[in-house]
Amino acid sequence: MWDIEFILAIGKVISLILCMVFIEGVVASRLNGKWTGMLLPTIMVLLSVWVLATWRNGIYFLLVLAPALLCWFIYFMCRRSIKNGTALCLQEEENI
């Protein structure tokens, strides 16, 4: 029923999305990462618009837009935690 290549391809996509979201969280949670944290989600949204304009396929557009929206969500959550003072600072942990 399920082809092993298809299952491996889904695993690759999921791991790439998780890595991208993790990297976005690390960059956006830095104190001076306000503008650098916006870079990846913006590029991903522009890429999703390019995919829609090029292939005119809504499924491909959504497959690229969903991780971009997830990165935006992570960005805003990290920036809110920095604003509230609940963010974890890496420099404080290194001094312990």
N, C-alpha and C positions, 0 to 999 in steps of 0.2 A: 504494500500500500504506500508506504513512505519510502522515498528514495534516500539513500544515505548521503548522497551529494547535496540534496536539498536540506537535510537536517544540519549538515556541516555548514552550509551557506547561511542558514538562519543563526547558527551559533556564532559565526564570524560577525554578522551584522549586529547581533546583540552585544557582543564583546566590544566592538568598535563604538557603539553608542554609549556603553558604560564607561569606557575610557575617555570619551569626549566629555561626558558629563562630569567625571571626576576631575579632569584637567580644568574644566570651567570652574568648578567649585574651588579648586586650589588657587587659581588666578584671581577669581572674584573675591575671595576671602582675605586677600592681602589688604593692608591698610591703604596702600597707594595704588590699588588695582582697580580703581573706578573705571578708567578709560580702557585699560588693557583687558578688563573683563568683558567689556562690550564688544570686543573685536570678533571673537569666535561666533557668538550668536548672530551678529550682523552679517558676517560672511555666510553663515549657513542660511539665513533668510534670503539673501541675494542669490545664493546658489539654488535654493528651491524655486525662486521666481524664474531663474534662468532655465531650470529643468522644465517648468511648466511652459515657458515660451518656446523652448526648443522641441520638446517631444509632445506637447499638448495632451499629456496623460495625467489625469487627476491622481491616480494611484502613486505614480512616481513622485509627484509633487508632495503628497501627504507623507510619503516615506522619508523625504528629506526635511519637510517642514516640522514633523513631530519631534525629532531630536533638537531642532532649532528652538522650538517652543519650550522644550524641557531645559535647554541651556539658559534661556531667558528666565525661566522660573527659578533655576538654581542661582543665577546672577542676582535676582531681586531678593531672594531669601538670604543670601550671603551679605548683600549690602545692608539689608534691614538688621541683621544680627550685629553688624559692625556699628550701625547707627544706634542700636539699643545698648551696645556695650556687652553683649553676650557672646561675641565671637571669640574663638580661641586664638590666641596670639602665639606664633611659633617661637618668637624670641624669649617669651617667658618660660616656655618649657625647656629651652636649651640651657638656661641658667640654673635649672634645678639640679 
